[in-house]
Amino acid sequence: MIDLSSRNLVVLGANSDIGKKLVAQASTARGNRVLAVSRSAARRNLHKGVVAMGGVDLTNADDLRRLAQKTASLFQKPFAIVHCVGNFWIHKPFTQTPYAEIRQMVESQFLTLCGVARFLTPVLKNNGGGRIIAFSCNSVGYNYPDMSPFTASKAAIESFVKCYANEHAEFGISACALALPTIRTAKVLKEKPRGDHKNYIKPEDLADYILNHILTQPHEVNGNVVKLFKYSRTFYHKSYYQRNPRQKPKSSRQIGNLKK
């Protein structure tokens, strides 16, 4: 069994709502060492045991090499990687979504995970193993409308995690995806004013689950998609369109003027 009880942790997307809570909670345990990685500037005045690395574009090979070098210098034992990266999705019809936005969604959600795995796996092998944790979404199981670029990217994450886990289990490296429901963040509350807010999962609850449940599993628990739910009668007993009233459709002229 790979011992991650004293957790070496790489948090990607450390400035996101989930990333911030994960970094804060991980840093409170004695013996934990955290590398907080972000695309924006590194945060200052972080907790003891946290090393910040800002300005990292996870779709850029040079930045990924820098990240691998930093990780190798910081950790000499097994470590875990939590991928809290990906653009925020606003529900809208596929044909009203600019192509550039579709491409950015796939790159931010899926390609960043592939890049990190490609460049950091040699470090994991050299250190004796570790774990990769990525985020999917329950929408993969429901095939909701108005979400196809986002949901397809999350489905790719699930498939990648399973393939990666199968290929790297012999090196003591495990991987899993957490299929998340709606997370209670400021952006989500604003985007879904009619949502079932009281049943949304808080970022701090998710961080606690990762640290105290996922990271404590033996590495043989591998290649899984863990579906997280917080049961809601008002959510699960209504159709998609009852929960998400459509906005007035754009006119044909507006659609024609969308960015290509």
N, C-alpha and C positions, 0 to 999 in steps of 0.2 A: 504494500500500500504506500502511495506517495503521501508523505506527511505535510499537510498544509495547515496544521493547527497554528503554527506561527506563520502567518500569511504574508508572503511576498505577493504584492498585487499591482498589476498595471491597469489603471482605469483610463480607457480611451473615451474622449468626450467628457473630460472631467469638469467642464464648465456647463454641462447640460443639467437639467433639473435632477435627473437620476444620478448622474455622475457626481454632482456636488454632495448629495446625501451619502453616497457610497464612500467617497473619500473621507468625509467627516466621521462616519461611523467606523470605518476601518482603522482610522488613525487613533481611535480612543483605546484600542486593545494593546496591551503591552507586547512588544516584540514584533508588531506588524510594521512592515515597510511598504510604502505606497509610492508608485510613480504615477503622477497625475498629468495626463497628456491632453492637450487641447489644440484646436486649430487657431483659436484666438490667443491673445497674450496670456502668459502664465499668471495665475492668481498669486497675490502676495499674502504674507502673514498666514500661511497655511499651518496646520497642526504639526506638532513634532512627529518626525518619522515620515513626512511627506516630501517628496522631491517633485517640483513642478517643471514641466517641459511644454512650453508654448510654441505657437507658430508652426505646428506640424500638420501638413496636408497629407492625409492617409491615402490619397490617390497619386502621390508623387514619389517616384522610386528613390530619389535622393533623400527625401525626408524619412522614408521608411528605413533606409540604411542607417540614418542618424539615430532613429528610434531603436533599431536593433543593437547598435553600438552602445547606446546609453543603457539599455536593459542589461546587456552582457556585463557592463562595468558595475552596475548597481546590485545585481543578484548573482550569487554563485550557487544557489540551491533552486529546487523547483519553485515555480511561481504561477500565478493565475492571471489571465487576461480577461477583462470584462469590456465588451464592445458596446459602449453607450452612445453610438454614433448613428446619425441619419437625419435627413431633413424632415421637418414637420409637414404632415399632409393635411390639406383642407379639402373636404369632400366637394367634388365637382365632376361633371360628365367628362368622359375621356376625350371627346372631340372638342371640348372647350379648354383643354389643357395644352399649353404650348409645348412643342417638342423639346425645347431646351429644359423645361421643368421636368419632363419625363426622364430625360437623360440624367439630370442631376439627382433625381430620386434614386435611380438604379445605382449610380456611382456612390452616392453617400451611404446608402443602406448596405449594398452587397459588395461592390468593388473594394470598399475600404476594408471590409472583413477579409476578403481574399488577399489583399495586399499585406495586411498585418500578419496573417497566417503564413504567407509565403516567406516573409523576411524574419519573423520571430521564431518560427519552428526550429531552425538550426540552433537557436539559443536554448530553447526548451529541451531539445535533445541533449545538448552539451551539459545542461544542468541536472539531468536525470529525470525530466518529465515536467508535468504541470497540467494546466487546464485552460480551455477557452470557453467563455460563456458569451453567447450572442443573444440578441432579442428578436423574436418573431412577433406575430400578432395573431389573436384569435380570428381575425378576418380571413386568414388562410383557410380555415375550416368552413366559413360561412359564405365566401365568395360574394361579399356585398357589392352592390353597384357603386359607382362614383369613387372607386378606390383602386382601380386596376393597377396603375404603376406602383403604388405603395404595396399592395397585397402581393403582386407578382414578385417584387423584390424580397419581401419577407418569405415567400415560398422558396425562393432561391437560397436564402439563408438556411432554411430548414434542411434542404437537400444537401447543401454544402457541408453542414455540420455532421450529418450522418456519414457522408463519404469520407470526410477528414478523420472522423473518429475511427472508422474502420481501417483506414490506412496507417494511423499513427498509434494505435493501441499498444503495439509491441514495444514502443519506446516509453511507455508510462505516461502518455499524453491522452487526456480525455477531452471531450467537447460536448456541449449541449446547447440547446436553444430554449429560451423561456418564451412561450407564446402568451403575450401580455393582453389583458383586457384594457379598458380605458384607464389611463393614469391621471390622477388628480393634480394637474399643473395649472398655472395661470393661463397658459395658452389654450388648454383644453376647455377650461371653464368659460373662457371668452368665446371660443368657437362653438361650444355646445350649451347655450344658455338654457335649453329645455332638457338638458341631460339629467340622468339620475345621479347627481353629484355625491350623494351620501354613500353610494355604493362603489364609487371609483376608488382604486387603490392608491394610497399615498406613496410618494417616492421613498420616504423613510421606511415604510413597511416593506417595500420591495428590496431596499438595500439590506435590511435586517434579514430577509429571507435568503438573499444571496450569501451573505456572510455566515449565517448560522445554520443553514440547511444545505445549500448547493455545495459550498466549499468544504463542508465536513464529510461529504460522501466519499467513499473509496473510489479510486480512479477506474475501477472495473464498471462502475455505473456510468455508462458511456453511450454516446450517440443518440441521446433521447431528446424529444421535444416535450418539455414540461408545460402543460396547459394550466395557466393560473386563472382562476375565476373568483369573483366575489358575487355571490348569488343575488339577483335582483328580480323581484316579481314584475316590476314595472318595465324592466329591460327585456327579460326572456319571454315575456308573454305579449309582446307587441312586435309587429313587423318592422322591417327597416324603415319603411316610409312613414309609419306612425311615429317612430322615434326621431326621424330626421325629415321634417317637412321640407319639401323642395322649395328653393327660391324661384322667383319668376324666371322662366327660361329667357336666355338672351335672344334677341332678334337675329334673323339670318344675316343681316348686315353686320351686326356686332361679331358674329361668329366668323364672317369672312375677313374681318379686320384683325383677327387674332394674330399674334406673332407666329411666324413659321418656325 
